[in-house]
């Protein structure tokens, strides 16, 4: 993950997505592991598509998937999980601040 510099998390993960895309465009780079952010992995896959000159999906779908990857990473970074009700809930074992 890149240095945060007290920027909004959305910006941090957007930059990771760009970094992943650049890394994916280099054929000698290995596939990212599951420990990488969803944003980085999304960017990497797009870089591979660009390298192959063969997009897997339409641009509109990629934009939606990119937005979702960033949202997921932000939620994960904030320690939130989406509960069954669709609302953010705390992680088990993490104290709640009042």
N, C-alpha and C positions, 0 to 999 in steps of 0.2 A: 504494500500500500504506500502511496506517496505521502509526503509530509503534509499535514493538515493546514498549518499556518492560520488557524482560527477562522477558516472559511466555512461557509455553510456546507453540510455534508453532501448535499446534492452536487455542489461544485467539485468536491473532492472525488466523488464517484464518477462524475462526468469525465474528469481528467483521467481516472483509471481506465475508463472505457476507451478513450483515445489512445492511451498507452497500450492497451490490449490490442487495439486495431493495428497499431504500428508494429507491435511484436508479431501479430498473426501474419502480417504481410511478408515477414522474413521467413523463408522456407526452412531455415536451419533451426528455428526455435521450436522446442517441444510443446505439446499441448499443455495448457495450464491445468494444474491440479485442482481438486475440489476446495482446497484451502484458499484459493484466489477468490476475489469478490465476483459476484454474478455480473457486475458491470464490466470487469476486466474480461471475464470469459465471453461475454456477449461481444465485446469489441474484438477479441481475438478471433472469434468465429467469423466476424465480418471481414477482418483482415485476410483470413484464409479464402473467403469468397472472392474478395478483390484480387487476390493473388491468382486464383483459378479463373478469374473473369466469368464466374458463374454464380450469381446470387441464388440462394436457396428459396427465398421468399420475395414478395413484393416490398418495395420501399416503405409503404404505409405500415405493413406488419412489422418490419424491423423497427420503425419508430416506436410503435406500441410496446414491443418487447424491450427496447432500450429503456423506455420510461419505467416499465415494470421492474427491470433489473435494478435501476437506481432506487426506486421506492423500496424494494426488498432489502437492498444493502443499507439504506438509511434506517429502516426499522430494526435490522439486525444490529447495526452500530449503536442505536439508542437502547438496545436491550429489550425491545418490545416484541411481542408475538401476537399474531392475530388469533383471537379466540373464536370459538364456535359462533358467537353472536356477531362476529364481524367487527368487534371493537378491540382496541389495543388492550392487552393485559400484561401484567408483570410476569417475569420469568420466575419459576419456582426457586425458592431459596434467596431471592433478592429482596432486601428490606424495602418496605414502602415508606416514602417520606410524606409526612402530612404538611 
